């Protein structure tokens, strides 16, 4: 009997991980967001580390980034329906990192169309994801690698209930080579994925500093009241500044040191950027960013 009860408890637990999602309203823009935790994905947060948002388009919801798992997406939609019971028309994946799109399978199962960068076609099929390696089996249950069916090369414009939605590819390597942003002019809001961090240092491991700054300059020139990034709760237009200033600082300091003939060992010790030392992930990411940036810029200077 005890064995049977234990089996029941274990089985039930596999179905019951609760992300405790709470939608936060973005006033005047018919938008809500689930803001992720400023943490590394692990078995405690089960991938709830990035932002996922939804916009009431009148007759349906537009979702930006589906989150880290099937279960996350299912629970997110349950919260949406409490606000207003609308179907999902489209889900946009802002880039290839798996904390932003592994909920696709759930949304596809309820009839939503998935939009993403054409770079998704280059992803290896069914290779174990980072999320699968780092979160619990209960949280990953039913999650599949469901890729977008509608691909964006440069720009895709939608009309949803007569509301224009512009989905633009940054068209240069920035945070990744697959970055999209979603601009809704009538609501004066843009969703920019991991082009913008404002609660932790960004990782530049798959990016390009100059391309990132150009992309952020383009975003800064949009007529918006809200800029919503992939990590962090700051949503005003100045939410861009933290990422912009950090990337620009890396570029300027390391470029100057390379011109002066400094080697990578010395640069790692010089470019500490102490003004960021109290930010989340400084200890784990900053030195790595300096090394990556040095090798990137050294190559550019040759």
C-alpha positions as CSV (number, residue, x, y, z in Angstrom):
1,X,0.0,0.0,0.0
2,X,2.8,2.4,0.9
3,X,4.5,1.6,-2.4
4,X,1.3,2.3,-4.3
5,X,0.7,5.6,-2.5
6,X,4.3,6.7,-3.2
7,X,3.8,5.8,-6.9
8,X,0.7,7.9,-7.0
9,X,2.4,10.9,-5.3
10,X,5.3,10.7,-7.8
11,X,3.0,10.4,-10.8
12,X,1.0,13.3,-9.6
13,X,4.1,15.4,-9.0
14,X,5.1,14.8,-12.7
15,X,1.9,16.6,-13.7
16,X,1.8,19.4,-11.2
17,X,4.8,21.7,-11.3
18,X,3.5,25.2,-10.7
19,X,5.3,28.1,-12.3
20,X,3.2,30.5,-10.2
21,X,2.9,32.8,-13.1
22,X,1.4,36.3,-12.5
23,X,0.7,38.6,-15.4
24,X,1.7,42.2,-15.0
25,X,-0.3,44.8,-16.8
26,X,1.4,47.3,-19.1
27,X,-1.0,50.2,-18.8
28,X,-2.6,51.7,-21.9
29,X,-1.1,49.1,-24.3
30,X,-3.5,46.2,-23.8
31,X,-0.5,44.1,-22.8
32,X,0.5,41.9,-19.9
33,X,3.9,40.2,-19.3
34,X,5.1,37.4,-17.2
35,X,8.5,38.6,-16.0
36,X,11.2,35.9,-15.5
37,X,13.5,35.6,-12.6
38,X,17.1,36.9,-12.8
39,X,18.7,33.5,-12.4
40,X,20.4,30.7,-14.2
41,X,18.0,28.1,-15.4
42,X,17.9,25.2,-13.0
43,X,15.7,22.7,-11.2
44,X,14.3,25.3,-8.8
45,X,13.0,27.8,-11.3
46,X,12.6,25.3,-14.1
47,X,13.5,27.8,-16.8
48,X,11.3,30.7,-15.7
49,X,14.1,33.2,-16.4
50,X,12.9,35.2,-19.4
51,X,10.0,37.4,-20.2
52,X,6.9,36.3,-22.1
53,X,4.2,38.8,-23.0
54,X,0.7,38.8,-24.6
55,X,-1.2,41.6,-26.3
56,X,-5.0,41.8,-26.6
57,X,-5.6,42.4,-30.3
58,X,-9.4,42.7,-29.8
59,X,-10.4,39.2,-31.1
60,X,-7.3,37.2,-30.2
61,X,-4.0,37.4,-28.3
62,X,-0.6,37.9,-29.8
63,X,2.1,36.2,-27.7
64,X,5.7,37.2,-27.7
65,X,8.0,34.4,-26.7
66,X,6.4,31.1,-25.5
67,X,8.7,30.4,-22.6
68,X,10.8,27.4,-21.5
69,X,8.3,24.5,-21.6
70,X,5.0,23.1,-22.7
71,X,3.8,23.4,-19.1
72,X,4.9,27.0,-18.8
73,X,2.9,27.9,-21.9
74,X,-0.2,26.0,-20.8
75,X,-0.1,27.8,-17.4
76,X,0.5,31.1,-19.1
77,X,-2.6,30.7,-21.3
78,X,-4.7,29.7,-18.3
79,X,-3.7,33.1,-16.8
80,X,-4.5,34.9,-20.0
81,X,-8.0,33.4,-20.1
82,X,-8.7,34.7,-16.6
83,X,-8.2,38.2,-18.0
84,X,-10.2,37.6,-21.2
85,X,-11.0,34.3,-22.8
86,X,-9.6,34.8,-26.3
87,X,-7.8,32.4,-28.7
88,X,-4.1,32.8,-29.6
89,X,-3.7,34.0,-33.2
90,X,0.2,34.2,-33.4
91,X,3.2,33.5,-31.3
92,X,6.5,35.3,-32.2
93,X,9.8,33.8,-31.1
94,X,12.3,36.7,-30.8
95,X,15.4,34.5,-31.2
96,X,16.8,31.0,-31.0
97,X,17.6,30.6,-27.3
98,X,15.4,27.9,-25.8
99,X,14.1,29.7,-22.8
100,X,12.1,31.8,-25.3
101,X,10.5,29.2,-27.5
102,X,10.1,25.8,-26.0
103,X,6.5,26.5,-25.2
104,X,5.7,26.6,-28.9
105,X,4.3,23.0,-28.9
106,X,1.5,24.0,-26.5
107,X,0.5,27.0,-28.5
108,X,0.6,25.0,-31.8
109,X,-1.6,22.4,-30.2
110,X,-4.3,25.0,-29.6
111,X,-4.2,26.4,-33.2
112,X,-1.7,29.3,-32.9
113,X,0.6,30.1,-35.8
114,X,4.3,30.3,-34.8
115,X,6.5,33.0,-36.3
116,X,10.3,33.2,-36.0
117,X,13.6,33.9,-37.7
118,X,14.6,31.9,-40.8
119,X,17.6,30.9,-38.7
120,X,15.4,28.3,-37.0
121,X,15.9,26.1,-40.1
122,X,19.5,25.7,-39.2
123,X,18.8,24.3,-35.7
124,X,19.7,20.6,-35.3
125,X,16.6,18.5,-35.0
126,X,15.8,16.8,-31.7
127,X,19.2,17.6,-30.1
128,X,18.9,17.7,-26.4
129,X,18.2,21.3,-25.4
130,X,19.9,23.2,-22.5
131,X,16.5,23.3,-20.8
132,X,16.1,19.6,-21.0
133,X,19.5,19.1,-19.4
134,X,18.9,21.6,-16.5
135,X,15.3,21.5,-15.4
136,X,13.2,18.7,-13.9
137,X,11.5,16.1,-15.9
138,X,8.1,17.1,-14.5
139,X,8.6,20.7,-15.8
140,X,9.8,19.5,-19.2
141,X,7.0,17.0,-19.6
142,X,5.3,17.1,-23.1
143,X,7.8,19.7,-24.3
144,X,8.8,19.3,-27.9
145,X,11.1,21.2,-30.2
146,X,8.4,22.8,-32.3
147,X,9.9,25.3,-34.7
148,X,8.1,28.3,-36.3
149,X,6.1,27.6,-39.5
150,X,6.1,31.2,-40.6
151,X,9.7,32.5,-41.1
152,X,11.0,36.0,-41.2
153,X,13.9,36.8,-43.5
154,X,13.8,40.7,-43.2
155,X,10.4,41.9,-42.2
156,X,6.8,40.5,-41.9
157,X,3.8,42.7,-41.4
158,X,0.5,41.4,-40.0
159,X,-2.9,42.8,-39.7
160,X,-4.7,41.4,-36.7
161,X,-8.2,42.8,-36.3
162,X,-7.1,45.8,-38.4
163,X,-4.1,46.4,-36.0
164,X,-0.7,46.6,-37.8
165,X,2.1,44.4,-36.3
166,X,5.6,44.8,-37.8
167,X,8.0,42.0,-37.1
168,X,11.5,43.0,-38.2
169,X,14.8,41.1,-38.3
170,X,17.7,43.1,-37.0
171,X,19.5,41.9,-40.1
172,X,22.9,41.7,-38.6
173,X,24.4,39.6,-35.8
174,X,23.5,41.4,-32.6
175,X,22.7,39.3,-29.5
176,X,22.4,36.4,-31.9
177,X,22.1,36.1,-35.7
178,X,18.4,35.5,-35.3
179,X,17.1,38.6,-33.4
180,X,13.6,39.8,-34.2
181,X,11.6,42.7,-32.7
182,X,7.9,43.1,-32.7
183,X,6.6,46.7,-33.1
184,X,2.9,47.7,-32.7
185,X,2.8,51.3,-33.8
186,X,-0.8,52.0,-32.6
187,X,0.0,50.8,-29.1
188,X,3.5,52.5,-29.1
189,X,5.1,49.4,-27.9
190,X,8.0,47.2,-29.1
191,X,9.1,43.8,-27.9
192,X,12.8,43.3,-28.5
193,X,13.8,40.0,-26.9
194,X,17.3,39.6,-25.7
195,X,18.5,42.7,-27.5
196,X,17.7,44.3,-24.1
197,X,18.6,43.1,-20.6
198,X,18.1,45.4,-17.6
199,X,18.4,43.2,-14.5
200,X,21.6,41.3,-15.2
201,X,24.6,41.4,-17.5
202,X,24.0,40.1,-21.0
203,X,26.1,37.3,-22.4
204,X,27.8,38.2,-25.7
205,X,28.9,34.6,-26.5
206,X,26.9,34.4,-29.8
207,X,26.7,38.1,-30.6
208,X,28.5,41.0,-32.2
209,X,29.1,44.2,-30.4
210,X,28.9,46.6,-33.3
211,X,25.8,44.9,-34.7
212,X,24.2,44.9,-31.3
213,X,24.7,48.7,-31.0
214,X,23.3,49.3,-34.5
215,X,20.2,47.2,-33.7
216,X,19.7,49.1,-30.4
217,X,20.1,52.5,-32.3
218,X,17.3,51.4,-34.7
219,X,15.0,50.4,-31.7
220,X,15.8,53.7,-30.0
221,X,14.5,55.6,-33.0
222,X,11.0,54.0,-32.8
223,X,8.1,56.1,-31.6
224,X,7.2,54.1,-28.6
225,X,6.3,54.5,-24.9
226,X,7.3,50.9,-24.0
227,X,10.4,48.9,-24.9
228,X,10.1,45.4,-23.4
229,X,13.3,43.3,-23.3
230,X,13.8,39.6,-22.8
231,X,15.1,39.9,-19.2
232,X,14.2,42.6,-16.7
233,X,11.2,44.5,-15.6
234,X,12.1,48.0,-16.8
235,X,9.8,48.7,-19.8
236,X,10.2,52.5,-20.4
237,X,12.2,53.7,-23.5
238,X,15.3,54.1,-21.3
239,X,15.2,50.3,-20.6
240,X,17.7,50.1,-23.5
241,X,20.3,52.2,-21.8
242,X,21.8,49.5,-19.5
243,X,22.6,47.1,-22.3
244,X,23.6,49.8,-24.7
245,X,26.1,51.4,-22.3
246,X,27.6,48.0,-21.2
247,X,28.1,46.9,-24.8
248,X,29.5,50.3,-25.9
249,X,31.9,50.3,-22.9
250,X,33.2,46.8,-23.8
251,X,33.7,47.9,-27.4
252,X,35.5,51.2,-26.6
253,X,37.7,50.0,-23.8
254,X,38.9,46.8,-25.5
255,X,39.3,48.4,-28.9
256,X,41.6,51.0,-27.3
257,X,43.7,48.4,-25.5
258,X,44.1,46.3,-28.6
259,X,45.3,49.4,-30.5
260,X,47.8,50.0,-27.7
261,X,49.1,46.5,-28.1
262,X,47.8,45.0,-24.9
263,X,47.6,41.2,-24.8
264,X,44.5,39.3,-23.7
265,X,45.8,38.4,-20.3
266,X,46.3,42.1,-19.4
267,X,43.0,43.1,-20.9
268,X,41.1,40.6,-18.7
269,X,42.6,42.3,-15.7
270,X,42.2,45.9,-16.9
271,X,38.6,45.8,-18.2
272,X,36.8,45.2,-14.9
273,X,34.0,47.8,-15.5
274,X,33.5,48.1,-11.7
275,X,30.4,50.2,-12.2
276,X,28.6,46.9,-13.0
277,X,30.1,44.8,-10.2
278,X,26.8,44.7,-8.2
279,X,24.7,43.6,-11.2
280,X,23.4,40.0,-11.4
281,X,25.8,37.6,-13.3
282,X,28.8,40.0,-13.1
283,X,30.9,37.4,-11.4
284,X,30.0,34.6,-13.8
285,X,29.7,36.5,-17.1
286,X,31.7,39.7,-17.2
287,X,35.2,38.2,-17.5
288,X,34.0,35.8,-20.1
289,X,32.5,38.7,-22.1
290,X,35.8,40.5,-22.0
291,X,37.6,37.5,-23.4
292,X,35.0,36.9,-26.2
293,X,35.0,40.6,-27.1
294,X,38.8,40.8,-27.2
295,X,39.0,37.8,-29.6
296,X,36.2,39.3,-31.7
297,X,37.8,42.8,-32.0
298,X,41.3,41.5,-32.4
299,X,40.1,39.6,-35.4
300,X,38.3,42.7,-36.8
301,X,41.5,44.8,-36.4
302,X,43.7,42.4,-38.5
